[in-house]
Amino acid sequence: MTSPRRNLIDTASTRYYHCVARCVRRAWLCGQDHLSGNNYEHRRQWVIDRLQL
């Protein structure tokens, strides 16, 4: 059975936690998508802000 992350991570012992993002269907999170030609660079600062929060 899975457990909530708040029960797995002890924030008193460490302030840092490794975050991993996974995109599905070959979707791009940030940068230039060479298949579609779309640019998703505007998302980069949003991701950084959320991680700092």
mmJSON file of the N, C-alpha and C atoms, coordinates in Angstrom:
{"data_MODEL":{"atom_site":{
"group_PDB":["ATOM","ATOM","ATOM","ATOM","ATOM","ATOM","ATOM","ATOM","ATOM","ATOM","ATOM","ATOM","ATOM","ATOM","ATOM","ATOM","ATOM","ATOM","ATOM","ATOM","ATOM","ATOM","ATOM","ATOM","ATOM","ATOM","ATOM","ATOM","ATOM","ATOM","ATOM","ATOM","ATOM","ATOM","ATOM","ATOM","ATOM","ATOM","ATOM","ATOM","ATOM","ATOM","ATOM","ATOM","ATOM","ATOM","ATOM","ATOM","ATOM","ATOM","ATOM","ATOM","ATOM","ATOM","ATOM","ATOM","ATOM","ATOM","ATOM","ATOM","ATOM","ATOM","ATOM","ATOM","ATOM","ATOM","ATOM","ATOM","ATOM","ATOM","ATOM","ATOM","ATOM","ATOM","ATOM","ATOM","ATOM","ATOM","ATOM","ATOM","ATOM","ATOM","ATOM","ATOM","ATOM","ATOM","ATOM","ATOM","ATOM","ATOM","ATOM","ATOM","ATOM","ATOM","ATOM","ATOM","ATOM","ATOM","ATOM","ATOM","ATOM","ATOM","ATOM","ATOM","ATOM","ATOM","ATOM","ATOM","ATOM","ATOM","ATOM","ATOM","ATOM","ATOM","ATOM","ATOM","ATOM","ATOM","ATOM","ATOM","ATOM","ATOM","ATOM","ATOM","ATOM","ATOM","ATOM","ATOM","ATOM","ATOM","ATOM","ATOM","ATOM","ATOM","ATOM","ATOM","ATOM","ATOM","ATOM","ATOM","ATOM","ATOM","ATOM","ATOM","ATOM","ATOM","ATOM","ATOM","ATOM","ATOM","ATOM","ATOM","ATOM","ATOM","ATOM","ATOM","ATOM","ATOM","ATOM"],
"id":[1,2,3,4,5,6,7,8,9,10,11,12,13,14,15,16,17,18,19,20,21,22,23,24,25,26,27,28,29,30,31,32,33,34,35,36,37,38,39,40,41,42,43,44,45,46,47,48,49,50,51,52,53,54,55,56,57,58,59,60,61,62,63,64,65,66,67,68,69,70,71,72,73,74,75,76,77,78,79,80,81,82,83,84,85,86,87,88,89,90,91,92,93,94,95,96,97,98,99,100,101,102,103,104,105,106,107,108,109,110,111,112,113,114,115,116,117,118,119,120,121,122,123,124,125,126,127,128,129,130,131,132,133,134,135,136,137,138,139,140,141,142,143,144,145,146,147,148,149,150,151,152,153,154,155,156,157,158,159],
"type_symbol":["N","C","C","N","C","C","N","C","C","N","C","C","N","C","C","N","C","C","N","C","C","N","C","C","N","C","C","N","C","C","N","C","C","N","C","C","N","C","C","N","C","C","N","C","C","N","C","C","N","C","C","N","C","C","N","C","C","N","C","C","N","C","C","N","C","C","N","C","C","N","C","C","N","C","C","N","C","C","N","C","C","N","C","C","N","C","C","N","C","C","N","C","C","N","C","C","N","C","C","N","C","C","N","C","C","N","C","C","N","C","C","N","C","C","N","C","C","N","C","C","N","C","C","N","C","C","N","C","C","N","C","C","N","C","C","N","C","C","N","C","C","N","C","C","N","C","C","N","C","C","N","C","C","N","C","C","N","C","C"],
"label_atom_id":["N","CA","C","N","CA","C","N","CA","C","N","CA","C","N","CA","C","N","CA","C","N","CA","C","N","CA","C","N","CA","C","N","CA","C","N","CA","C","N","CA","C","N","CA","C","N","CA","C","N","CA","C","N","CA","C","N","CA","C","N","CA","C","N","CA","C","N","CA","C","N","CA","C","N","CA","C","N","CA","C","N","CA","C","N","CA","C","N","CA","C","N","CA","C","N","CA","C","N","CA","C","N","CA","C","N","CA","C","N","CA","C","N","CA","C","N","CA","C","N","CA","C","N","CA","C","N","CA","C","N","CA","C","N","CA","C","N","CA","C","N","CA","C","N","CA","C","N","CA","C","N","CA","C","N","CA","C","N","CA","C","N","CA","C","N","CA","C","N","CA","C","N","CA","C","N","CA","C","N","CA","C","N","CA","C"],
"label_alt_id":[null,null,null,null,null,null,null,null,null,null,null,null,null,null,null,null,null,null,null,null,null,null,null,null,null,null,null,null,null,null,null,null,null,null,null,null,null,null,null,null,null,null,null,null,null,null,null,null,null,null,null,null,null,null,null,null,null,null,null,null,null,null,null,null,null,null,null,null,null,null,null,null,null,null,null,null,null,null,null,null,null,null,null,null,null,null,null,null,null,null,null,null,null,null,null,null,null,null,null,null,null,null,null,null,null,null,null,null,null,null,null,null,null,null,null,null,null,null,null,null,null,null,null,null,null,null,null,null,null,null,null,null,null,null,null,null,null,null,null,null,null,null,null,null,null,null,null,null,null,null,null,null,null,null,null,null,null,null,null],
"label_comp_id":["MET","MET","MET","THR","THR","THR","SER","SER","SER","PRO","PRO","PRO","ARG","ARG","ARG","ARG","ARG","ARG","ASN","ASN","ASN","LEU","LEU","LEU","ILE","ILE","ILE","ASP","ASP","ASP","THR","THR","THR","ALA","ALA","ALA","SER","SER","SER","THR","THR","THR","ARG","ARG","ARG","TYR","TYR","TYR","TYR","TYR","TYR","HIS","HIS","HIS","CYS","CYS","CYS","VAL","VAL","VAL","ALA","ALA","ALA","ARG","ARG","ARG","CYS","CYS","CYS","VAL","VAL","VAL","ARG","ARG","ARG","ARG","ARG","ARG","ALA","ALA","ALA","TRP","TRP","TRP","LEU","LEU","LEU","CYS","CYS","CYS","GLY","GLY","GLY","GLN","GLN","GLN","ASP","ASP","ASP","HIS","HIS","HIS","LEU","LEU","LEU","SER","SER","SER","GLY","GLY","GLY","ASN","ASN","ASN","ASN","ASN","ASN","TYR","TYR","TYR","GLU","GLU","GLU","HIS","HIS","HIS","ARG","ARG","ARG","ARG","ARG","ARG","GLN","GLN","GLN","TRP","TRP","TRP","VAL","VAL","VAL","ILE","ILE","ILE","ASP","ASP","ASP","ARG","ARG","ARG","LEU","LEU","LEU","GLN","GLN","GLN","LEU","LEU","LEU"],
"label_asym_id":["A","A","A","A","A","A","A","A","A","A","A","A","A","A","A","A","A","A","A","A","A","A","A","A","A","A","A","A","A","A","A","A","A","A","A","A","A","A","A","A","A","A","A","A","A","A","A","A","A","A","A","A","A","A","A","A","A","A","A","A","A","A","A","A","A","A","A","A","A","A","A","A","A","A","A","A","A","A","A","A","A","A","A","A","A","A","A","A","A","A","A","A","A","A","A","A","A","A","A","A","A","A","A","A","A","A","A","A","A","A","A","A","A","A","A","A","A","A","A","A","A","A","A","A","A","A","A","A","A","A","A","A","A","A","A","A","A","A","A","A","A","A","A","A","A","A","A","A","A","A","A","A","A","A","A","A","A","A","A"],
"label_entity_id":["1","1","1","1","1","1","1","1","1","1","1","1","1","1","1","1","1","1","1","1","1","1","1","1","1","1","1","1","1","1","1","1","1","1","1","1","1","1","1","1","1","1","1","1","1","1","1","1","1","1","1","1","1","1","1","1","1","1","1","1","1","1","1","1","1","1","1","1","1","1","1","1","1","1","1","1","1","1","1","1","1","1","1","1","1","1","1","1","1","1","1","1","1","1","1","1","1","1","1","1","1","1","1","1","1","1","1","1","1","1","1","1","1","1","1","1","1","1","1","1","1","1","1","1","1","1","1","1","1","1","1","1","1","1","1","1","1","1","1","1","1","1","1","1","1","1","1","1","1","1","1","1","1","1","1","1","1","1","1"],
"label_seq_id":[1,1,1,2,2,2,3,3,3,4,4,4,5,5,5,6,6,6,7,7,7,8,8,8,9,9,9,10,10,10,11,11,11,12,12,12,13,13,13,14,14,14,15,15,15,16,16,16,17,17,17,18,18,18,19,19,19,20,20,20,21,21,21,22,22,22,23,23,23,24,24,24,25,25,25,26,26,26,27,27,27,28,28,28,29,29,29,30,30,30,31,31,31,32,32,32,33,33,33,34,34,34,35,35,35,36,36,36,37,37,37,38,38,38,39,39,39,40,40,40,41,41,41,42,42,42,43,43,43,44,44,44,45,45,45,46,46,46,47,47,47,48,48,48,49,49,49,50,50,50,51,51,51,52,52,52,53,53,53],
"pdbx_PDB_ins_code":[null,null,null,null,null,null,null,null,null,null,null,null,null,null,null,null,null,null,null,null,null,null,null,null,null,null,null,null,null,null,null,null,null,null,null,null,null,null,null,null,null,null,null,null,null,null,null,null,null,null,null,null,null,null,null,null,null,null,null,null,null,null,null,null,null,null,null,null,null,null,null,null,null,null,null,null,null,null,null,null,null,null,null,null,null,null,null,null,null,null,null,null,null,null,null,null,null,null,null,null,null,null,null,null,null,null,null,null,null,null,null,null,null,null,null,null,null,null,null,null,null,null,null,null,null,null,null,null,null,null,null,null,null,null,null,null,null,null,null,null,null,null,null,null,null,null,null,null,null,null,null,null,null,null,null,null,null,null,null],
"Cartn_x":[0.844,0.0,0.89,0.518,1.312,1.051,2.018,1.912,2.057,1.377,1.56,2.996,3.49,4.877,5.12,4.1,4.287,4.626,4.266,4.622,5.98,6.49,7.757,8.949,8.718,9.8,9.842,10.993,11.182,11.817,11.005,11.518,12.398,12.373,13.244,14.694,14.896,16.258,16.849,16.009,16.517,15.548,16.101,15.273,15.127,15.847,15.88,15.257,14.57,13.947,14.04,14.377,14.526,13.147,12.901,11.627,11.826,10.916,10.983,9.665,9.741,8.537,8.571,7.451,7.359,6.295,6.635,5.691,5.228,3.97,3.403,3.178,3.034,2.766,3.804,5.037,6.156,5.959,5.187,4.937,6.166,6.415,7.555,7.111,7.929,7.632,8.217,9.457,10.145,10.955,11.211,12.07,11.325,12.075,11.544,11.226,9.989,9.578,9.922,10.877,11.358,10.36,9.44,8.451,7.327,6.807,5.68,6.108,7.321,7.784,7.325,6.561,6.07,7.171,7.119,8.086,7.371,7.851,7.259,8.184,9.07,10.038,9.368,8.171,7.469,7.117,7.127,6.807,7.972,9.194,10.377,10.316,10.01,9.97,8.851,7.728,6.628,7.08,7.797,8.292,9.276,10.178,11.14,10.431,9.453,8.695,7.96,7.365,6.637,7.579,8.759,9.726,10.232,10.42,10.885,9.799,8.542,7.43,7.386],
"Cartn_y":[-1.178,0.0,1.243,2.24,3.459,4.367,5.241,6.197,7.613,8.584,9.976,10.422,11.28,11.739,12.474,13.151,13.864,12.893,11.615,10.606,9.976,10.12,9.506,10.443,11.742,12.723,13.429,13.395,14.096,15.454,16.508,17.836,18.411,17.839,18.306,17.885,16.763,16.281,16.768,17.114,17.619,18.622,19.656,20.653,20.368,19.391,19.128,17.78,17.735,16.503,16.459,15.324,15.172,15.125,16.027,16.078,15.585,14.743,14.189,14.477,14.965,15.182,14.255,13.719,12.839,13.385,13.524,13.968,12.753,12.755,11.625,12.01,11.03,11.188,12.062,11.934,12.675,14.186,14.62,16.05,16.709,17.936,18.692,19.533,19.562,20.4,21.792,21.871,23.151,23.047,24.19,24.217,24.052,23.826,23.727,22.276,22.018,20.694,20.582,19.737,19.638,18.925,18.148,17.456,18.389,19.188,20.066,21.49,21.869,23.227,24.207,23.731,24.6,24.884,26.072,26.468,26.553,25.782,25.733,26.329,27.205,27.796,28.623,29.15,29.96,29.168,27.869,27.041,26.909,27.174,26.941,27.726,29.023,29.829,29.379,28.93,28.439,27.204,26.298,25.094,25.49,26.39,26.847,27.476,28.325,28.967,27.953,26.94,25.905,25.071,24.761,23.991,24.783,26.089,26.916,27.079,27.052,27.171,25.964],
"Cartn_z":[0.0,0.0,0.0,-0.751,-0.831,0.353,0.62,1.717,1.185,1.808,1.386,1.618,0.746,0.868,2.175,2.692,3.962,5.096,4.941,5.936,5.659,4.444,4.071,4.24,4.122,4.135,5.478,6.121,7.386,7.093,7.075,6.745,7.849,9.027,10.104,9.852,9.183,8.958,7.636,6.675,5.401,4.813,4.184,3.528,2.045,1.553,0.115,-0.195,-1.294,-1.748,-3.262,-3.807,-5.249,-5.9,-6.835,-7.554,-8.972,-9.409,-10.748,-11.452,-12.671,-13.473,-14.671,-15.0,-16.152,-17.098,-18.331,-19.347,-20.13,-20.511,-21.243,-22.694,-23.519,-24.954,-25.643,-25.234,-25.816,-25.718,-24.731,-24.538,-23.92,-24.293,-23.792,-22.61,-21.568,-20.408,-20.614,-21.046,-21.279,-22.569,-23.175,-24.348,-25.655,-26.7,-28.07,-28.404,-28.794,-29.241,-30.722,-31.046,-32.418,-33.339,-32.77,-33.602,-34.038,-33.095,-33.421,-33.755,-33.328,-33.545,-32.478,-31.499,-30.424,-29.413,-28.828,-27.813,-26.466,-25.495,-24.166,-23.116,-23.52,-22.601,-21.512,-21.792,-20.8,-19.53,-19.612,-18.444,-17.463,-17.899,-17.079,-15.764,-15.834,-14.621,-13.692,-14.25,-13.428,-12.631,-13.265,-12.591,-11.479,-11.762,-10.76,-9.569,-9.838,-8.754,-7.885,-8.526,-7.766,-6.914,-7.429,-6.656,-5.453,-5.631,-4.511,-3.454,-3.871,-2.931,-2.015],
"occupancy":[1.0,1.0,1.0,1.0,1.0,1.0,1.0,1.0,1.0,1.0,1.0,1.0,1.0,1.0,1.0,1.0,1.0,1.0,1.0,1.0,1.0,1.0,1.0,1.0,1.0,1.0,1.0,1.0,1.0,1.0,1.0,1.0,1.0,1.0,1.0,1.0,1.0,1.0,1.0,1.0,1.0,1.0,1.0,1.0,1.0,1.0,1.0,1.0,1.0,1.0,1.0,1.0,1.0,1.0,1.0,1.0,1.0,1.0,1.0,1.0,1.0,1.0,1.0,1.0,1.0,1.0,1.0,1.0,1.0,1.0,1.0,1.0,1.0,1.0,1.0,1.0,1.0,1.0,1.0,1.0,1.0,1.0,1.0,1.0,1.0,1.0,1.0,1.0,1.0,1.0,1.0,1.0,1.0,1.0,1.0,1.0,1.0,1.0,1.0,1.0,1.0,1.0,1.0,1.0,1.0,1.0,1.0,1.0,1.0,1.0,1.0,1.0,1.0,1.0,1.0,1.0,1.0,1.0,1.0,1.0,1.0,1.0,1.0,1.0,1.0,1.0,1.0,1.0,1.0,1.0,1.0,1.0,1.0,1.0,1.0,1.0,1.0,1.0,1.0,1.0,1.0,1.0,1.0,1.0,1.0,1.0,1.0,1.0,1.0,1.0,1.0,1.0,1.0,1.0,1.0,1.0,1.0,1.0,1.0],
"B_iso_or_equiv":[0.0,0.0,0.0,0.0,0.0,0.0,0.0,0.0,0.0,0.0,0.0,0.0,0.0,0.0,0.0,0.0,0.0,0.0,0.0,0.0,0.0,0.0,0.0,0.0,0.0,0.0,0.0,0.0,0.0,0.0,0.0,0.0,0.0,0.0,0.0,0.0,0.0,0.0,0.0,0.0,0.0,0.0,0.0,0.0,0.0,0.0,0.0,0.0,0.0,0.0,0.0,0.0,0.0,0.0,0.0,0.0,0.0,0.0,0.0,0.0,0.0,0.0,0.0,0.0,0.0,0.0,0.0,0.0,0.0,0.0,0.0,0.0,0.0,0.0,0.0,0.0,0.0,0.0,0.0,0.0,0.0,0.0,0.0,0.0,0.0,0.0,0.0,0.0,0.0,0.0,0.0,0.0,0.0,0.0,0.0,0.0,0.0,0.0,0.0,0.0,0.0,0.0,0.0,0.0,0.0,0.0,0.0,0.0,0.0,0.0,0.0,0.0,0.0,0.0,0.0,0.0,0.0,0.0,0.0,0.0,0.0,0.0,0.0,0.0,0.0,0.0,0.0,0.0,0.0,0.0,0.0,0.0,0.0,0.0,0.0,0.0,0.0,0.0,0.0,0.0,0.0,0.0,0.0,0.0,0.0,0.0,0.0,0.0,0.0,0.0,0.0,0.0,0.0,0.0,0.0,0.0,0.0,0.0,0.0],
"pdbx_formal_charge":[null,null,null,null,null,null,null,null,null,null,null,null,null,null,null,null,null,null,null,null,null,null,null,null,null,null,null,null,null,null,null,null,null,null,null,null,null,null,null,null,null,null,null,null,null,null,null,null,null,null,null,null,null,null,null,null,null,null,null,null,null,null,null,null,null,null,null,null,null,null,null,null,null,null,null,null,null,null,null,null,null,null,null,null,null,null,null,null,null,null,null,null,null,null,null,null,null,null,null,null,null,null,null,null,null,null,null,null,null,null,null,null,null,null,null,null,null,null,null,null,null,null,null,null,null,null,null,null,null,null,null,null,null,null,null,null,null,null,null,null,null,null,null,null,null,null,null,null,null,null,null,null,null,null,null,null,null,null,null],
"auth_seq_id":[1,1,1,2,2,2,3,3,3,4,4,4,5,5,5,6,6,6,7,7,7,8,8,8,9,9,9,10,10,10,11,11,11,12,12,12,13,13,13,14,14,14,15,15,15,16,16,16,17,17,17,18,18,18,19,19,19,20,20,20,21,21,21,22,22,22,23,23,23,24,24,24,25,25,25,26,26,26,27,27,27,28,28,28,29,29,29,30,30,30,31,31,31,32,32,32,33,33,33,34,34,34,35,35,35,36,36,36,37,37,37,38,38,38,39,39,39,40,40,40,41,41,41,42,42,42,43,43,43,44,44,44,45,45,45,46,46,46,47,47,47,48,48,48,49,49,49,50,50,50,51,51,51,52,52,52,53,53,53],
"auth_comp_id":["MET","MET","MET","THR","THR","THR","SER","SER","SER","PRO","PRO","PRO","ARG","ARG","ARG","ARG","ARG","ARG","ASN","ASN","ASN","LEU","LEU","LEU","ILE","ILE","ILE","ASP","ASP","ASP","THR","THR","THR","ALA","ALA","ALA","SER","SER","SER","THR","THR","THR","ARG","ARG","ARG","TYR","TYR","TYR","TYR","TYR","TYR","HIS","HIS","HIS","CYS","CYS","CYS","VAL","VAL","VAL","ALA","ALA","ALA","ARG","ARG","ARG","CYS","CYS","CYS","VAL","VAL","VAL","ARG","ARG","ARG","ARG","ARG","ARG","ALA","ALA","ALA","TRP","TRP","TRP","LEU","LEU","LEU","CYS","CYS","CYS","GLY","GLY","GLY","GLN","GLN","GLN","ASP","ASP","ASP","HIS","HIS","HIS","LEU","LEU","LEU","SER","SER","SER","GLY","GLY","GLY","ASN","ASN","ASN","ASN","ASN","ASN","TYR","TYR","TYR","GLU","GLU","GLU","HIS","HIS","HIS","ARG","ARG","ARG","ARG","ARG","ARG","GLN","GLN","GLN","TRP","TRP","TRP","VAL","VAL","VAL","ILE","ILE","ILE","ASP","ASP","ASP","ARG","ARG","ARG","LEU","LEU","LEU","GLN","GLN","GLN","LEU","LEU","LEU"],
"auth_asym_id":["A","A","A","A","A","A","A","A","A","A","A","A","A","A","A","A","A","A","A","A","A","A","A","A","A","A","A","A","A","A","A","A","A","A","A","A","A","A","A","A","A","A","A","A","A","A","A","A","A","A","A","A","A","A","A","A","A","A","A","A","A","A","A","A","A","A","A","A","A","A","A","A","A","A","A","A","A","A","A","A","A","A","A","A","A","A","A","A","A","A","A","A","A","A","A","A","A","A","A","A","A","A","A","A","A","A","A","A","A","A","A","A","A","A","A","A","A","A","A","A","A","A","A","A","A","A","A","A","A","A","A","A","A","A","A","A","A","A","A","A","A","A","A","A","A","A","A","A","A","A","A","A","A","A","A","A","A","A","A"],
"auth_atom_id":["N","CA","C","N","CA","C","N","CA","C","N","CA","C","N","CA","C","N","CA","C","N","CA","C","N","CA","C","N","CA","C","N","CA","C","N","CA","C","N","CA","C","N","CA","C","N","CA","C","N","CA","C","N","CA","C","N","CA","C","N","CA","C","N","CA","C","N","CA","C","N","CA","C","N","CA","C","N","CA","C","N","CA","C","N","CA","C","N","CA","C","N","CA","C","N","CA","C","N","CA","C","N","CA","C","N","CA","C","N","CA","C","N","CA","C","N","CA","C","N","CA","C","N","CA","C","N","CA","C","N","CA","C","N","CA","C","N","CA","C","N","CA","C","N","CA","C","N","CA","C","N","CA","C","N","CA","C","N","CA","C","N","CA","C","N","CA","C","N","CA","C","N","CA","C","N","CA","C","N","CA","C","N","CA","C"],
"pdbx_PDB_model_num":[1,1,1,1,1,1,1,1,1,1,1,1,1,1,1,1,1,1,1,1,1,1,1,1,1,1,1,1,1,1,1,1,1,1,1,1,1,1,1,1,1,1,1,1,1,1,1,1,1,1,1,1,1,1,1,1,1,1,1,1,1,1,1,1,1,1,1,1,1,1,1,1,1,1,1,1,1,1,1,1,1,1,1,1,1,1,1,1,1,1,1,1,1,1,1,1,1,1,1,1,1,1,1,1,1,1,1,1,1,1,1,1,1,1,1,1,1,1,1,1,1,1,1,1,1,1,1,1,1,1,1,1,1,1,1,1,1,1,1,1,1,1,1,1,1,1,1,1,1,1,1,1,1,1,1,1,1,1,1]
}}}
